């Protein structure tokens, strides 16, 4: 038995026609048992929370409903079940909307949903949601659901749930469940597993990467799988693309979830054929007794102005306008609670265009109330138009300011979360907590390989031999770094220490940095605490989701043995 499970969405706003592509890409008869879609991220929960405040019937991903205008019929024809977390903060409302759509289309589609992730109101949180596992999804599928809609579940639950249903796994079959978690993590970001955002993209024909296909997994009863894609679609699947996605938004060897704790240090990847990567050897452990939960709330109001500084005396121009704005705040008696200045030297000497002769001075302000970031800033910036540095202008006039969000992670007792499957006939089935749990503990650092022999080195960008992928988890970021050969691994494991990492990325110098070693993947995974402030919605950093942090690291120069080059 093989469960063929694909993914058609990695975020709210992903390629709209991916549902059709995945349902028809296997030929006229289709070849997917289950099609999943991941629509939720930390920022999305905040957006849906604001939608729900305005309209109690909203709070779900409306894009998914529009995709189902065609997708429901295609899935019904091909016998493909659909499982998605597009229900967001209101899965029951989306399930009702899907039933209405199915009736309009004349389709006998059975819809179920999973709820219980929403936690009681906490302080001023717009959304408070626990991350549920896949058991509720499995119950819905076992009851005959053609479509299962969830709220906040783990990304991997979209695969572990169908796997539990299809193979009949029990809650203590940890190795099998862990294999499904790894497969789910590879699939959940869509085309990031098929060549999207890939560090070594230049090794491949640009035409191949123009429109990557979405991934699918052939999952076996023992938890092993093959990651692939539909024939004839763009992109590629190789050990590198799968490694990159395994390192995305993870940390150490233990990858905890509500179904199982997967041991990422046991994952073994094999290039079985072109566009076919086998994943095996995954071991699992009992899940922790608590569930991760995310709290999304309004943090206050923010505004920004970007001043353009052209030509000579850039530093002096920046000092002048900064002093003028600060003076205006004092005179106005309403300085924002947080004022941040960043000078970005995009200028170059003797430039051939005005744009390349210009630097950018970015001012970002935050305050609990709207006035200090609205009228106060607007007046201060606009009144300088004829009274500041030569060549004064801004990229856009300052607006009124806008609210920003804050994301916080907490943990709650799994027994206190009413995980519930609402079956197609309306029956409510409670999902029991795991029979056994295990408190998370760090894994002892594995033995490192023998370092390479001393020899001549050359100073080159790290990215000449190493790939990287980075991402965000609340206010923290991770940077996964991997290499492709054992010789390169012997060097990387010793060369890229925490101290060297901090030196290469000075923004991390004063922050807690932890290095995790994953020898089977020839990878190091660094977690950096607090680099993103209060999370992506607060926009505290130039790259608020740390998407390019790894590429910055790859651009930094380091001494590499000439034999590896």
C-alpha positions in Angstrom: 0.0 0.0 0.0 1.2 3.5 -0.9 -0.5 6.7 0.1 0.0 9.3 -2.6 -0.4 12.7 -1.0 0.3 16.1 -2.6 0.3 19.7 -1.5 -1.2 22.7 -3.4 -0.5 25.6 -1.1 2.4 26.7 1.1 0.8 29.9 2.4 -2.3 32.1 2.1 -1.7 33.7 -1.3 0.2 30.9 -3.0 -0.4 30.0 -6.7 -4.1 29.9 -7.2 -4.2 27.3 -10.0 -2.0 24.8 -8.1 -5.1 22.9 -7.0 -6.1 22.2 -10.6 -2.5 21.4 -11.5 -2.2 18.8 -8.7 -5.6 17.2 -9.4 -5.0 16.9 -13.1 -1.2 16.6 -13.2 -1.2 12.8 -12.9 -3.1 12.3 -16.1 -6.8 12.1 -17.0 -7.6 9.7 -14.1 -5.6 11.6 -11.5 -3.3 9.8 -9.1 -3.5 11.5 -5.7 -5.2 9.8 -2.8 -5.1 13.1 -0.7 -4.5 16.7 -1.6 -3.5 19.0 1.2 -3.2 22.8 1.4 -1.4 24.8 4.1 -2.8 28.4 4.4 -1.7 29.4 7.9 1.3 31.2 9.2 1.9 33.4 12.2 1.0 36.6 10.3 -2.0 35.0 8.7 -3.5 34.3 12.1 -3.4 38.0 12.9 -5.0 38.9 9.6 -7.8 36.4 10.1 -8.2 37.6 13.6 -8.9 41.1 12.4 -11.3 39.7 9.7 -13.2 37.9 12.4 -13.6 41.0 14.5 -15.3 42.7 11.6 -17.4 39.8 10.5 -18.3 36.8 12.8 -18.8 34.6 9.7 -15.3 35.3 8.4 -11.9 34.2 9.8 -11.0 31.6 7.2 -8.9 31.6 4.0 -11.4 32.8 1.3 -8.9 31.9 -1.5 -9.4 28.2 -0.7 -13.2 28.5 -1.1 -12.7 30.1 -4.6 -10.3 27.4 -5.5 -12.9 24.8 -4.6 -15.4 26.2 -7.2 -13.5 24.0 -9.7 -11.5 21.9 -7.3 -14.4 20.1 -5.6 -15.6 18.7 -8.9 -12.2 17.6 -10.0 -11.4 15.9 -6.7 -14.8 14.2 -6.7 -14.2 12.8 -10.2 -10.8 11.5 -9.3 -11.6 10.2 -5.8 -9.1 12.5 -4.1 -9.7 13.5 -0.5 -8.9 17.1 0.4 -7.4 18.1 3.7 -6.6 21.7 4.6 -6.1 24.1 7.5 -7.8 26.9 5.5 -10.4 27.0 8.2 -8.1 29.3 10.2 -10.1 30.8 13.1 -13.5 29.6 11.9 -13.3 26.1 10.4 -17.1 25.5 11.0 -17.9 28.5 8.8 -15.7 27.3 6.0 -17.2 23.8 6.3 -20.7 25.3 5.9 -19.6 27.4 3.0 -18.2 24.3 1.3 -21.4 22.4 1.8 -23.3 25.2 0.2 -20.9 25.3 -2.7 -21.2 21.5 -3.2 -25.0 21.8 -3.2 -24.8 24.6 -5.8 -22.6 22.4 -7.9 -24.7 19.3 -7.5 -21.9 17.3 -5.9 -22.4 14.7 -3.2 -19.4 15.9 -1.2 -19.2 15.0 2.5 -17.5 17.8 4.5 -16.1 17.5 8.1 -14.0 19.8 10.2 -11.7 19.8 13.2 -12.0 22.3 16.1 -10.8 22.8 19.6 -7.6 24.6 18.8 -9.0 28.0 19.8 -8.1 28.8 23.4 -10.1 30.9 25.8 -9.5 34.6 25.4 -6.2 35.7 26.8 -5.6 39.4 27.6 -5.9 41.4 24.4 -5.1 38.5 22.0 -6.9 38.6 18.7 -6.2 34.9 18.2 -5.0 32.2 20.7 -4.7 28.8 19.1 -3.0 25.5 20.1 -1.3 23.5 17.4 -3.3 20.2 17.1 -2.1 16.9 15.7 -3.5 14.7 12.9 -5.8 12.4 14.9 -8.9 14.6 14.4 -8.3 14.6 10.7 -7.9 10.8 10.7 -11.3 10.5 12.5 -13.0 12.7 9.9 -11.6 10.6 7.0 -12.5 7.4 8.7 -16.1 8.6 8.9 -16.2 9.1 5.1 -15.3 12.8 4.7 -14.3 13.9 1.2 -13.1 17.2 2.5 -11.6 17.9 6.0 -11.2 21.5 7.1 -9.2 22.4 10.2 -8.2 25.4 12.2 -4.7 25.6 13.7 -3.0 22.2 13.4 0.7 21.6 12.9 1.8 21.8 9.2 2.8 18.1 9.4 -0.6 17.1 10.7 -2.0 17.6 7.2 0.0 14.4 6.4 0.1 12.5 9.7 -3.8 12.6 9.8 -4.3 11.0 6.4 -1.5 8.5 7.1 -3.1 7.4 10.4 -6.4 6.9 8.5 -5.0 5.2 5.5 -2.7 2.8 7.2 -4.5 2.4 10.5 -1.6 3.4 12.6 -2.0 3.5 16.4 -0.9 6.5 18.5 2.2 4.7 19.7 3.7 3.7 16.3 6.3 6.5 16.7 8.7 5.6 14.0 5.9 5.5 11.4 4.4 8.7 12.6 7.8 10.4 12.7 8.3 9.4 9.0 4.9 11.0 8.2 6.0 14.2 10.1 9.1 14.4 8.0 7.2 13.9 4.8 4.7 16.6 5.9 7.4 19.1 6.7 8.9 18.6 3.3 5.5 19.1 1.6 4.1 21.9 3.6 5.9 24.8 1.9 5.0 23.7 -1.5 7.6 24.6 -4.2 10.3 25.1 -1.7 10.8 21.4 -2.0 10.9 21.5 -5.8 13.6 24.1 -6.4 11.9 27.3 -5.1 14.1 29.6 -3.0 16.9 27.1 -3.6 20.5 28.1 -2.7 22.1 26.2 -5.6 19.6 27.4 -8.3 22.4 28.4 -10.6 23.4 24.8 -11.0 20.2 24.3 -13.0 18.6 25.5 -16.2 16.7 28.8 -15.4 13.8 27.6 -17.6 13.4 24.6 -15.3 12.9 26.9 -12.3 10.6 29.4 -14.0 7.5 27.6 -12.7 8.2 24.8 -10.2 5.6 22.1 -9.8 4.2 21.3 -6.4 5.5 18.3 -4.5 3.9 15.0 -3.6 5.0 12.1 -1.3 4.6 8.4 -1.9 4.2 7.3 1.7 4.6 3.7 2.8 3.2 1.8 5.8 6.6 1.7 7.5 6.8 5.5 7.5 9.3 5.8 4.7 8.5 7.8 1.6 9.6 9.1 -1.7 9.3 12.9 -2.5 8.6 13.6 -6.1 6.4 15.7 -8.4 4.1 15.2 -11.3 5.9 14.4 -14.6 6.4 17.3 -16.9 6.1 20.0 -14.3 8.8 22.5 -13.6 11.4 22.5 -10.9 13.4 19.6 -9.5 13.5 17.3 -6.6 16.9 16.3 -5.4 18.7 15.6 -2.1 19.6 19.3 -1.9 16.1 20.7 -2.3 14.7 18.2 0.3 17.6 18.9 2.7 16.9 22.7 2.4 13.3 22.2 3.3 14.0 19.8 6.2 16.2 22.6 7.7 13.5 25.3 7.2 12.1 26.6 10.5 13.4 23.7 12.5 16.1 23.6 15.2 17.7 20.6 16.9 17.5 16.9 16.5 14.2 16.6 18.3 11.3 18.0 16.2 8.4 18.0 18.6 4.7 17.8 17.6 1.4 16.7 19.1 1.5 13.3 17.4 5.2 12.4 17.9 8.6 13.8 18.4 10.5 13.1 15.2 14.3 12.6 15.4 15.7 14.7 12.5 19.2 13.3 13.3 18.0 9.9 12.0 16.7 11.1 8.6 18.5 9.5 5.7 18.0 10.8 2.1 18.7 8.9 -1.1 18.5 10.1 -4.7 16.6 7.1 -6.1 16.1 8.5 -9.6 15.7 11.9 -11.3 13.1 13.9 -9.3 12.7 11.1 -6.7 14.3 11.4 -3.2 13.7 8.6 -0.7 13.4 9.4 3.0 14.0 6.5 5.4 15.4 5.6 8.8 13.3 8.1 10.7 12.9 7.4 14.4 10.2 8.8 16.6 9.6 9.2 20.3 6.5 10.0 22.4 5.3 13.5 22.0 5.7 16.1 24.8 2.9 16.5 27.4 2.2 20.1 26.2 1.0 21.7 23.0 2.6 24.7 21.4 0.1 27.6 21.2 0.4 30.9 19.4 -1.0 34.2 20.7 -1.5 37.0 18.1 -2.3 40.5 19.4 -2.1 44.1 18.4 1.1 45.5 19.6 0.4 49.2 18.8 0.9 51.4 15.8 3.8 52.0 13.4 4.9 54.3 10.6 7.9 54.8 8.5 9.6 57.3 6.2 12.5 56.6 3.9 14.6 59.6 3.1 16.7 59.5 -0.1 20.2 60.9 0.3 22.0 61.5 -3.0 25.6 62.2 -4.0 28.1 63.7 -1.6 28.1 63.9 2.2 25.7 61.1 2.8 26.6 60.7 6.5 26.3 64.4 7.1 23.0 64.6 5.4 21.7 61.7 7.5 22.9 63.4 10.7 21.2 66.7 9.7 17.7 65.2 9.0 17.9 62.9 12.0 18.6 65.9 14.2 15.8 67.8 12.7 13.2 65.1 13.1 14.3 64.5 16.7 14.0 68.2 17.4 10.5 68.2 15.9 9.5 65.4 18.2 10.7 67.4 21.2 9.0 70.6 20.1 5.8 68.7 19.4 5.9 67.1 22.8 5.0 63.7 21.5 8.0 61.5 20.7 7.0 58.0 19.7 7.8 55.3 22.2 10.3 53.6 19.8 12.3 55.4 17.2 14.7 53.5 14.9 17.0 54.9 12.2 18.8 52.7 9.7 21.2 54.1 7.0 21.5 51.8 4.0 24.4 52.7 1.8 23.1 51.7 -1.6 25.1 54.6 -3.1 28.3 54.3 -5.1 30.9 57.0 -6.1 30.8 58.6 -9.5 27.5 56.7 -10.3 26.1 56.6 -13.8 22.5 57.0 -12.6 20.9 59.1 -9.9 19.4 56.0 -8.2 22.8 54.3 -7.9 24.2 57.6 -6.4 21.6 57.5 -3.6 21.5 56.0 -0.1 18.4 55.3 1.9 17.8 56.5 5.5 14.9 54.6 7.0 13.0 55.9 10.0 10.6 53.5 11.7 8.5 54.6 14.7 6.2 52.6 17.0 3.9 53.7 19.8 0.9 52.3 21.7 -1.3 55.0 20.3 -1.9 56.2 16.7 -1.2 59.9 17.1 2.5 59.8 17.9 3.2 57.8 14.8 0.7 59.7 12.7 0.3 63.4 12.8 3.5 63.9 14.8 5.6 62.1 12.3 3.8 63.4 9.2 4.1 67.0 10.3 7.8 66.7 11.2 8.7 65.0 7.9 6.6 67.1 5.5 7.7 70.5 7.0 11.3 69.7 6.2 10.7 69.5 2.5 12.4 72.9 1.9 14.4 73.1 5.0 16.7 70.2 5.2 19.6 68.6 3.3 20.3 69.4 -0.4 18.3 67.1 -2.7 15.7 66.3 0.0 13.0 63.8 -1.0 11.4 60.7 0.3 10.3 57.5 -1.4 6.7 58.0 -0.4 4.8 60.6 1.7 4.3 59.4 5.3 0.8 58.2 6.0 -1.4 58.0 9.1 0.4 55.0 10.6 -1.0 51.5 10.8 -1.5 48.9 13.5 1.1 46.1 13.9 0.8 42.7 15.4 2.8 40.7 17.9 3.2 37.0 18.0 4.0 35.1 21.2 4.5 31.4 21.7 3.3 29.6 24.9 2.7 26.0 25.9 -0.5 24.5 27.3 -1.3 21.2 28.8 -2.6 18.9 26.0 -5.3 17.5 28.3 -6.9 21.0 28.6 -7.4 21.4 24.8 -10.7 20.0 23.5 -9.5 18.4 20.2 -12.8 17.5 18.4 -13.6 16.0 15.1 -17.0 17.2 13.7 -17.9 14.3 11.4 -19.9 14.7 8.1 -23.2 13.8 9.8 -22.6 16.4 12.5 -21.5 14.0 15.2 -18.9 15.4 17.6 -16.1 13.0 18.4 -13.6 13.9 21.1 -10.0 13.1 20.4 -8.0 11.6 23.3 -4.7 12.8 24.4 -1.6 10.6 23.5 -1.4 7.6 25.9 2.3 8.3 26.6 4.3 11.5 26.6 8.0 12.4 27.0 9.4 15.7 28.2 11.7 17.2 25.7 15.4 17.0 26.4 18.4 18.2 24.4 20.2 15.5 22.4 23.9 15.1 23.2 26.0 16.6 20.4 27.1 13.8 18.1 30.7 13.1 17.5 32.2 15.3 14.8 34.0 13.8 11.8 37.8 14.1 11.6 38.8 17.6 10.4 40.6 17.9 7.1 44.3 18.0 7.0 46.0 21.4 7.1 46.8 22.9 3.7 46.4 26.0 1.6 43.2 27.9 1.9 41.5 30.6 -0.1 39.1 33.3 1.2 35.8 32.9 -0.7 32.1 33.4 0.1 30.8 30.5 2.2 28.1 29.9 -0.4 30.7 28.7 -2.9 30.3 25.3 -1.2 27.5 25.6 1.3 23.7 26.0 0.9 21.5 27.7 3.4 17.9 28.2 4.2 16.5 30.4 7.0 13.1 31.3 8.4 11.2 32.7 11.4 9.5 31.3 14.5 8.0 34.2 16.4 10.9 36.5 17.4 13.5 33.9 16.7 15.2 32.8 13.5 16.9 29.7 12.3 19.7 29.3 9.7 20.3 25.8 8.3 23.6 25.3 6.5 24.5 22.2 4.6 27.1 20.8 2.2 26.9 18.1 -0.5 30.0 15.9 0.1 31.6 14.2 3.0 34.8 16.1 2.4 33.0 19.4 2.7 31.2 18.2 5.8 34.5 17.4 7.5 35.4 21.0 7.0 32.1 22.6 7.8 31.5 20.8 11.0 34.7 22.3 12.5 34.9 25.6 10.7 31.4 27.1 11.2 31.3 27.4 15.0 28.9 29.6 16.9 31.7 32.1 17.3 32.4 32.1 13.6 28.7 32.4 12.8 28.4 35.5 15.1 31.5 37.0 13.4 30.0 36.5 10.0 26.6 37.9 11.0 27.3 40.8 13.3 23.6 41.3 14.0 23.7 38.1 16.0 26.8 39.0 18.0 24.9 39.9 21.2 22.1 37.4 20.8 21.8 33.8 22.1 22.9 31.5 19.3 22.7 27.7 19.5 24.3 25.3 17.0 22.6 21.9 16.3 24.6 19.2 14.4 22.8 16.9 12.0 25.5 14.6 10.5 23.1 12.5 8.3 22.1 15.7 6.5 25.7 17.1 6.5 24.1 20.1 8.1 24.3 22.6 10.9 21.2 24.4 12.1 21.7 27.6 14.1 18.9 29.2 16.1 19.1 32.9 16.9 16.9 34.1 19.7 15.3 37.5 19.5 16.6 38.7 16.2 13.1 39.4 14.9 11.8 41.3 17.9 8.2 40.5 18.5 7.7 38.5 15.3 7.0 39.1 11.6 3.9 41.3 12.1 5.9 43.8 14.2 8.2 44.4 11.2 11.1 45.1 13.5 13.8 44.2 11.0 14.6 44.9 7.4 14.0 41.2 6.6 11.2 40.6 9.1 10.9 36.9 8.5 14.6 36.2 8.2 14.0 34.7 4.7 17.4 36.0 3.4 19.5 35.6 6.6 21.0 32.4 5.2 21.8 34.1 1.9 23.6 36.9 3.8 25.6 34.2 5.6 26.5 32.5 2.3 27.8 35.9 0.9 30.2 36.3 3.8 33.8 35.3 3.1 35.6 32.6 5.0 38.9 30.6 4.5 38.1 27.4 2.7 40.6 24.6 1.9 41.6 24.9 -1.8 41.0 21.2 -2.2 37.3 21.8 -1.8 37.2 24.5 -4.4 
